[in-house]
């Protein structure tokens, strides 16, 4: 799993405000996502994935080889 904060850091130490402007949300929303206070909506998840060129699985921490939730 890669976090939004890690992606921002790898992207030239981008601020929450700069990212918010790029994907059409607020700095407060970015902060809430990073602190696990709120859940990312599907449209914003898609924007994050496209902007950072990562998969939703990477952002959500989904490991398709982990079958513990399938039983």
C-alpha positions in Angstrom: 0.0 0.0 0.0 1.1 3.5 -0.8 -0.3 6.5 1.0 -1.4 9.8 -0.4 1.1 11.5 1.7 3.9 9.3 0.2 2.7 10.0 -3.3 2.6 13.8 -2.6 6.2 13.6 -1.2 7.4 11.7 -4.3 5.7 14.3 -6.5 8.0 17.2 -5.5 6.8 17.5 -1.9 3.4 18.6 -3.2 1.2 20.2 -0.5 -2.3 19.0 0.4 -3.6 22.2 -1.0 -1.8 21.8 -4.4 -3.2 18.2 -4.7 -6.7 19.4 -3.8 -6.6 22.0 -6.6 -5.4 19.4 -9.1 -8.1 16.9 -8.4 -11.0 19.2 -7.6 -11.4 19.0 -3.8 -10.4 20.8 -0.7 -7.2 20.7 1.4 -9.4 19.6 4.4 -10.7 16.6 2.4 -7.1 15.5 1.5 -6.2 15.8 5.2 -9.2 13.8 6.2 -8.2 11.0 3.8 -4.7 11.0 5.0 -5.8 10.7 8.6 -8.4 8.0 7.8 -11.2 10.3 9.0 -13.2 10.0 5.8 -13.5 7.6 2.9 -12.4 8.6 -0.6 -15.3 8.7 -3.1 -15.0 6.6 -6.3 -14.7 9.7 -8.5 -11.9 11.1 -6.4 -10.2 7.8 -6.1 -10.2 7.6 -9.9 -8.7 11.2 -10.1 -6.0 10.3 -7.6 -5.1 7.1 -9.6 -4.9 9.0 -12.9 -3.0 11.9 -11.4 -0.4 9.8 -9.6 -0.4 7.0 -12.2 -1.1 4.3 -9.6 -3.8 1.6 -9.3 -6.7 1.8 -6.9 -5.5 -1.5 -5.4 -2.2 0.3 -4.5 -4.0 3.2 -2.9 -6.6 1.0 -1.1 -4.0 -1.5 0.1 -5.7 -4.4 -1.7 -3.6 -7.6 -2.0 -5.2 -10.0 -4.4 -3.1 -12.8 -3.1 -4.5 -12.4 0.4 -7.4 -14.8 0.6 -8.2 -14.3 4.3 -11.4 -12.3 3.5 -12.7 -14.8 1.0 -13.7 -17.6 3.4 
